[in-house]
């Protein structure tokens, strides 16, 4: 895990359709001591590259040739929890609020100083490292371990591959062990929007979590469905 005083070793993903901007940012970041910098010229390519390299921070342009940065951000938030910094030629408060509400952590307006971007990246990485040091809580039940500091879930010591939403949902249930939580409670806590009876979203995520943490997903011993009421994480005698 990244230490507060070890900035420079992290993987940075830059997504912008202007090659000159990508090259300028890369040059500046290298001068600031960063070594692993990855570049993408489109949204879909950026998403695929993110899945491959698992970056520590992402700089994301809003105006892209295939899909806009807001859509990219929504897709990324399903697979990764790292800081996302938006770049935009627009200075509207509405765009800023939209970007932050979709999971962005900062918003930088073009034209910008490359050094300012580098300093904001460093600030976000320091914040991330600090939060990791104070959130080093580990929740264990049966063969499963949830490390909040690393944001990792392990089974018998082997790290499992969970999406960001799957991790958040399992962690939320784990913080209320042996308590029945309704679908409405879970949806509004994890997706942070009103619940209108969309059971399928919760059901799909629960099923995927079971496939990863349970020995027999069709006969779960941890993640139980309480018919007509919701779900609970069973930690008794497991």
C-alpha positions as CSV (number, residue, x, y, z in Angstrom):
1,X,0.0,0.0,0.0
2,X,1.2,3.5,-0.8
3,X,2.9,5.3,2.1
4,X,2.4,9.0,2.8
5,X,6.1,9.7,2.1
6,X,6.5,7.4,-0.9
7,X,4.7,9.3,-3.6
8,X,6.1,8.7,-7.1
9,X,5.6,4.9,-7.2
10,X,1.9,5.0,-8.1
11,X,0.3,4.2,-11.4
12,X,-1.4,7.2,-13.0
13,X,-3.9,6.8,-15.9
14,X,-4.4,9.9,-18.1
15,X,-7.5,9.9,-20.4
16,X,-7.8,12.7,-23.0
17,X,-8.4,12.9,-26.7
18,X,-5.7,15.5,-27.2
19,X,-2.3,13.8,-27.6
20,X,-0.4,17.1,-26.9
21,X,-2.1,17.4,-23.5
22,X,-1.3,13.8,-22.6
23,X,2.3,14.2,-23.6
24,X,2.6,17.5,-21.6
25,X,1.1,16.0,-18.5
26,X,3.3,12.9,-18.8
27,X,6.5,15.1,-19.1
28,X,5.5,17.2,-16.1
29,X,4.6,14.1,-14.0
30,X,7.9,12.5,-14.8
31,X,9.7,15.7,-13.7
32,X,7.7,15.5,-10.5
33,X,9.1,12.0,-9.8
34,X,6.3,9.7,-11.1
35,X,7.4,6.7,-13.2
36,X,4.3,4.6,-14.1
37,X,2.1,6.8,-16.4
38,X,-0.4,5.3,-18.8
39,X,-2.2,7.2,-21.5
40,X,-5.5,6.7,-23.4
41,X,-7.1,8.8,-26.2
42,X,-10.7,7.5,-25.8
43,X,-13.2,6.6,-23.1
44,X,-13.6,2.9,-23.9
45,X,-9.9,2.4,-24.2
46,X,-9.4,4.1,-20.9
47,X,-11.9,1.8,-19.2
48,X,-10.1,-1.3,-20.6
49,X,-6.7,0.1,-19.6
50,X,-8.0,0.7,-16.1
51,X,-9.1,-2.9,-15.8
52,X,-5.7,-4.0,-16.9
53,X,-3.4,-1.8,-14.8
54,X,-5.5,-1.0,-11.7
55,X,-4.3,2.6,-11.4
56,X,-3.8,4.5,-8.1
57,X,-5.3,7.7,-9.6
58,X,-7.1,8.7,-12.9
59,X,-7.1,12.1,-14.7
60,X,-10.1,12.1,-17.0
61,X,-11.2,14.5,-19.7
62,X,-14.9,15.1,-20.0
63,X,-15.0,15.7,-23.8
64,X,-14.0,12.4,-25.4
65,X,-14.6,11.2,-29.0
66,X,-16.6,8.0,-28.1
67,X,-18.4,8.5,-24.8
68,X,-18.1,11.4,-22.4
69,X,-16.1,11.5,-19.2
70,X,-19.2,11.3,-17.0
71,X,-20.1,8.0,-18.5
72,X,-16.5,6.8,-18.2
73,X,-16.5,7.8,-14.5
74,X,-19.7,5.8,-13.9
75,X,-18.2,2.7,-15.5
76,X,-15.0,3.1,-13.6
77,X,-16.8,3.5,-10.3
78,X,-18.1,-0.1,-10.8
79,X,-14.6,-1.5,-10.9
80,X,-12.3,0.9,-8.9
81,X,-12.2,3.2,-5.9
82,X,-9.2,5.3,-6.7
83,X,-9.4,9.1,-7.0
84,X,-10.7,10.5,-10.3
85,X,-9.8,14.1,-11.4
86,X,-11.9,15.6,-14.1
87,X,-10.4,17.8,-16.8
88,X,-12.9,20.1,-18.7
89,X,-13.0,23.1,-21.0
90,X,-16.3,24.0,-19.3
91,X,-16.4,26.2,-16.2
92,X,-20.1,25.7,-15.4
93,X,-21.0,24.9,-11.8
94,X,-23.5,22.3,-13.1
95,X,-20.8,20.3,-14.8
96,X,-18.6,20.5,-11.7
97,X,-21.4,19.3,-9.4
98,X,-22.4,16.5,-11.9
99,X,-18.8,15.3,-12.1
100,X,-18.4,15.2,-8.3
101,X,-21.8,13.6,-7.8
102,X,-20.9,10.8,-10.2
103,X,-17.8,9.9,-8.1
104,X,-15.2,12.4,-9.2
105,X,-12.8,13.7,-6.5
106,X,-11.6,17.0,-8.2
107,X,-12.4,19.2,-11.2
108,X,-9.8,21.1,-13.1
109,X,-10.8,23.6,-15.8
110,X,-8.8,24.1,-19.1
111,X,-6.6,25.8,-19.8
112,X,-4.6,24.7,-16.8
113,X,-1.0,24.6,-15.5
114,X,0.4,21.1,-15.8
115,X,2.2,21.7,-12.5
116,X,-1.1,22.4,-10.9
117,X,-2.5,19.1,-12.1
118,X,0.7,17.4,-10.7
119,X,0.2,19.0,-7.3
120,X,-3.5,18.1,-7.2
121,X,-2.6,14.5,-8.0
122,X,-0.1,14.5,-5.2
123,X,-2.7,16.0,-2.8
124,X,-5.2,13.3,-3.7
125,X,-2.6,10.5,-3.3
126,X,-1.5,11.9,0.1
127,X,-5.1,12.0,1.2
128,X,-5.7,8.4,0.0
129,X,-2.6,7.2,1.8
130,X,-3.6,9.0,5.0
131,X,-7.1,7.5,4.9
132,X,-5.6,4.1,4.4
133,X,-3.5,4.5,7.6
134,X,-6.5,5.5,9.7
135,X,-8.9,3.0,8.2
136,X,-6.8,-0.1,8.8
137,X,-9.7,-2.1,10.2
138,X,-10.0,-5.8,9.5
139,X,-13.4,-7.6,9.7
140,X,-13.2,-11.4,9.8
141,X,-15.8,-14.1,9.7
142,X,-15.3,-17.7,8.8
143,X,-12.8,-18.0,5.9
144,X,-13.4,-14.4,4.9
145,X,-11.4,-11.3,5.8
146,X,-12.2,-7.7,4.8
147,X,-9.3,-5.3,5.1
148,X,-10.7,-1.7,5.0
149,X,-7.2,-0.2,4.8
150,X,-6.3,-2.1,1.6
151,X,-10.0,-2.3,0.4
152,X,-9.4,-6.0,-0.1
153,X,-11.5,-9.1,0.6
154,X,-9.7,-12.4,1.1
155,X,-10.8,-16.0,1.4
156,X,-8.4,-18.4,3.1
157,X,-5.7,-15.8,2.6
158,X,-6.3,-15.4,-1.2
159,X,-7.4,-11.9,-2.4
160,X,-10.7,-12.0,-4.2
161,X,-11.5,-9.9,-7.2
162,X,-14.6,-7.8,-6.3
163,X,-15.9,-4.7,-8.1
164,X,-16.2,-1.5,-6.2
165,X,-19.9,-1.9,-5.7
166,X,-19.6,-5.5,-4.6
167,X,-16.9,-4.5,-2.1
168,X,-19.0,-1.7,-0.7
169,X,-22.1,-3.9,-0.4
170,X,-20.3,-6.7,1.4
171,X,-18.5,-4.2,3.7
172,X,-21.8,-2.5,4.6
173,X,-23.4,-5.9,5.4
174,X,-20.3,-6.8,7.4
175,X,-20.7,-3.7,9.6
176,X,-24.1,-4.9,10.6
177,X,-23.4,-8.6,11.2
178,X,-26.5,-10.9,11.8
179,X,-28.8,-8.0,11.2
180,X,-31.5,-8.1,8.5
181,X,-31.0,-5.2,6.1
182,X,-33.8,-4.3,3.6
183,X,-33.1,-3.9,-0.1
184,X,-34.1,-0.3,0.2
185,X,-31.5,0.3,3.0
186,X,-28.8,-1.4,1.0
187,X,-29.5,0.3,-2.3
188,X,-29.7,3.8,-0.9
189,X,-26.6,3.3,1.2
190,X,-24.4,2.0,-1.7
191,X,-25.9,3.7,-4.7
192,X,-26.7,6.9,-2.9
193,X,-29.9,7.5,-4.7
194,X,-33.6,6.9,-4.0
195,X,-34.8,3.3,-4.2
196,X,-37.8,2.7,-6.4
197,X,-38.2,-1.0,-6.1
198,X,-35.3,-2.0,-8.5
199,X,-34.7,-5.4,-6.9
200,X,-32.7,-6.7,-9.8
201,X,-29.7,-4.4,-9.1
202,X,-29.3,-5.7,-5.5
203,X,-30.0,-9.3,-6.5
204,X,-27.4,-9.4,-9.2
205,X,-24.7,-7.9,-7.0
206,X,-25.6,-10.3,-4.1
207,X,-25.4,-13.3,-6.5
208,X,-22.0,-12.2,-7.8
209,X,-20.6,-11.7,-4.2
210,X,-21.9,-15.2,-3.3
211,X,-20.0,-16.7,-6.3
212,X,-16.8,-15.3,-4.9
213,X,-17.1,-15.7,-1.1
214,X,-19.3,-18.8,-0.7
215,X,-18.1,-22.4,-1.0
216,X,-21.4,-23.3,-2.5
217,X,-23.1,-20.2,-3.9
218,X,-26.5,-21.9,-4.3
219,X,-26.4,-22.9,-0.6
220,X,-24.8,-19.8,1.1
221,X,-23.7,-19.8,4.7
222,X,-22.5,-16.2,4.9
223,X,-24.8,-14.1,2.7
224,X,-28.3,-15.1,3.5
225,X,-31.6,-14.0,1.9
226,X,-34.4,-13.4,4.4
227,X,-37.5,-13.8,2.3
228,X,-39.7,-10.7,2.2
229,X,-37.3,-8.7,4.4
230,X,-33.9,-8.4,2.8
231,X,-30.4,-9.8,3.4
232,X,-28.1,-10.5,6.4
233,X,-24.5,-11.4,6.8
234,X,-24.3,-14.5,9.0
235,X,-21.2,-14.6,11.2
236,X,-22.4,-17.2,13.7
237,X,-20.7,-20.6,13.7
238,X,-19.3,-20.2,10.2
